[in-house]
């Protein structure tokens, strides 16, 4: 069995892959992952993708012209349940980064014994707005757009 990657995951082509293990705290009384925790796993995937691409949330807000990202819409499908002790992988692809919007497609997979994705458990389309410190839409900073340009693609 091969080793899991670094804590921030890895980017393969245009897809970021983040390993996640399901712990007791992630589950409901039946040992199945509570539905809201898929959103937490997905957030980690998006954030770690940006981090590996050189975009850090704190750097975006600690400037003379601060910006932040806010999710304004998600479409998601729960396909199969994840269970306690499952090894999962969050896949993230940024499909658009222009104007005041960033769009991503994400999926969460159960890994098999060889650390290969075997079951798609959850998938989503994520729409984020770029906001200034007053919460008003702002154009995506050029540096962020440039950092994401090599990775923009389809899932």
C-alpha positions as CSV (number, residue, x, y, z in Angstrom):
1,X,0.0,0.0,0.0
2,X,1.5,3.4,-1.0
3,X,1.8,6.3,1.3
4,X,-0.7,9.1,1.5
5,X,0.5,12.5,0.2
6,X,1.4,15.7,2.2
7,X,-1.2,17.2,4.4
8,X,-2.2,19.7,1.7
9,X,-2.7,17.0,-0.9
10,X,-1.3,17.2,-4.4
11,X,-2.2,18.6,-7.8
12,X,-2.2,16.2,-10.7
13,X,-2.7,18.0,-13.9
14,X,-5.7,20.2,-13.2
15,X,-7.1,18.1,-10.3
16,X,-6.3,18.7,-6.7
17,X,-6.5,15.5,-4.6
18,X,-6.8,15.8,-0.8
19,X,-6.8,12.7,1.5
20,X,-9.3,12.6,4.3
21,X,-9.9,9.9,6.9
22,X,-13.4,9.7,8.5
23,X,-13.2,9.9,12.3
24,X,-15.9,9.3,14.9
25,X,-16.5,13.0,15.2
26,X,-17.4,13.2,11.5
27,X,-20.3,10.7,11.9
28,X,-23.8,10.5,13.3
29,X,-25.0,7.9,15.7
30,X,-25.1,5.3,13.0
31,X,-21.4,5.6,12.0
32,X,-22.3,7.4,8.7
33,X,-20.7,10.7,7.8
34,X,-23.1,13.5,8.8
35,X,-24.2,15.4,5.6
36,X,-22.7,18.8,6.6
37,X,-19.3,17.3,7.0
38,X,-19.0,16.8,3.2
39,X,-19.0,20.6,3.0
40,X,-16.1,20.8,5.5
41,X,-14.1,18.2,3.5
42,X,-14.8,20.1,0.3
43,X,-13.8,23.4,1.8
44,X,-10.5,21.9,2.8
45,X,-10.0,20.7,-0.7
46,X,-10.6,24.1,-2.2
47,X,-8.4,25.9,0.3
48,X,-5.5,23.5,0.0
49,X,-5.7,23.7,-3.8
50,X,-5.4,27.5,-3.6
51,X,-2.6,27.1,-1.1
52,X,-0.6,24.8,-3.4
53,X,-1.2,27.2,-6.3
54,X,0.3,30.0,-4.2
55,X,-3.0,31.7,-3.2
56,X,-3.2,32.2,0.6
57,X,-6.5,33.5,2.2
58,X,-4.6,35.5,4.8
59,X,-2.5,37.2,2.2
60,X,-5.6,38.2,0.3
61,X,-7.1,39.9,3.3
62,X,-3.8,41.4,4.7
63,X,-3.4,44.0,2.0
64,X,-4.3,47.6,1.4
65,X,-7.2,46.4,-0.8
66,X,-8.4,43.2,1.0
67,X,-10.6,40.6,-0.7
68,X,-12.1,37.3,0.4
69,X,-14.2,34.5,-1.2
70,X,-17.7,33.8,-0.2
71,X,-19.7,30.8,-1.4
72,X,-23.0,32.1,-2.9
73,X,-24.3,28.9,-4.4
74,X,-23.8,25.1,-4.4
75,X,-25.4,22.3,-6.3
76,X,-24.6,18.9,-4.7
77,X,-25.5,15.3,-4.9
78,X,-25.1,12.7,-2.2
79,X,-24.5,9.4,-4.0
80,X,-23.3,6.9,-1.3
81,X,-22.6,7.2,2.4
82,X,-19.1,7.4,3.8
83,X,-18.5,5.6,7.1
84,X,-16.2,5.7,10.1
85,X,-12.6,4.8,9.3
86,X,-13.1,5.2,5.5
87,X,-10.2,6.7,3.6
88,X,-11.5,9.4,1.3
89,X,-10.1,11.7,-1.4
90,X,-11.5,15.1,-2.2
91,X,-11.1,16.0,-5.9
92,X,-11.2,19.7,-6.8
93,X,-11.1,21.3,-10.2
94,X,-11.4,25.1,-10.7
95,X,-13.4,25.6,-13.9
96,X,-13.6,29.4,-14.0
97,X,-11.8,32.3,-12.4
98,X,-12.9,35.6,-13.9
99,X,-14.6,38.8,-13.1
100,X,-15.8,38.6,-9.5
101,X,-16.4,34.8,-9.6
102,X,-14.6,31.5,-9.0
103,X,-16.3,28.2,-9.9
104,X,-15.2,24.8,-8.9
105,X,-16.4,21.2,-9.4
106,X,-15.7,18.8,-6.6
107,X,-16.2,15.1,-5.8
108,X,-15.4,12.9,-2.8
109,X,-14.3,9.4,-3.4
110,X,-13.8,6.3,-1.1
111,X,-10.3,4.9,-1.6
112,X,-9.7,1.2,-2.1
113,X,-6.8,-0.9,-0.7
114,X,-4.4,0.5,-3.3
115,X,-5.4,4.1,-2.6
116,X,-7.3,4.4,-5.8
117,X,-10.7,6.0,-5.9
118,X,-13.4,3.2,-6.1
119,X,-16.7,4.8,-5.1
120,X,-17.9,8.4,-5.8
121,X,-19.8,9.4,-2.7
122,X,-20.6,13.1,-3.2
123,X,-20.2,15.7,-6.0
124,X,-20.8,19.4,-6.2
125,X,-20.6,22.6,-8.3
126,X,-19.4,25.5,-6.2
127,X,-19.9,29.2,-7.0
128,X,-17.9,31.7,-5.0
129,X,-17.9,35.5,-5.2
130,X,-14.9,37.7,-4.6
131,X,-15.8,40.4,-2.0
132,X,-14.1,43.4,-0.6
133,X,-14.0,44.2,3.2
134,X,-17.4,45.7,3.0
135,X,-18.9,42.6,1.4
136,X,-19.3,44.1,-2.1
137,X,-18.3,42.2,-5.2
138,X,-14.8,42.9,-6.5
139,X,-12.9,41.7,-9.5
140,X,-10.5,38.8,-8.9
141,X,-7.0,40.1,-8.2
142,X,-4.7,39.7,-11.2
143,X,-2.2,37.7,-9.1
144,X,-4.9,35.2,-8.1
145,X,-6.1,34.9,-11.7
146,X,-2.5,34.3,-12.9
147,X,-1.9,31.7,-10.2
148,X,-5.0,29.7,-11.1
149,X,-4.6,30.0,-14.9
150,X,-2.6,26.8,-15.4
151,X,-5.2,24.8,-13.5
152,X,-8.5,26.1,-14.9
153,X,-10.2,23.2,-16.7
154,X,-13.0,20.7,-16.7
155,X,-13.6,18.0,-14.1
